[in-house]
């Protein structure tokens, strides 16, 4: 039995949208664990879905793919996906993969 190395929690919910925090390691295995909940949040009629990545210690291409597919779901639902407090190594990976063309990274 393995222990999940990812945590997803709601930080704030107001008229501007929903802010959730991801903490731990986001990889091939853990992305599948949080994908259903994030997809449900993307389709839950919020103006913005803000993912706080400040406590993310690792993110591979599966995690970045999750962000891209989540961004597509948000756009269809009329929600804007924002990634904030993106760790430097994760931001670099996003840029190297060219995902920064679609994903909105913000400084909080």
HELIX and SHEET records of a PDB file:
HELIX    1   1 UNK A   28  UNK A   42  1                                  15    
HELIX    2   2 UNK A   61  UNK A   77  1                                  17    
HELIX    3   3 UNK A   88  UNK A   96  1                                   9    
HELIX    4   4 UNK A   99  UNK A  101  5                                   3    
SHEET    1   A 5 UNK A   6  UNK A  14  0                                        
SHEET    2   A 5 UNK A  17  UNK A  26 -1                                        
SHEET    3   A 5 UNK A  48  UNK A  59  1                                        
SHEET    4   A 5 UNK A  80  UNK A  84  1                                        
SHEET    5   A 5 UNK A 105  UNK A 106  1                                        
END                                                                             
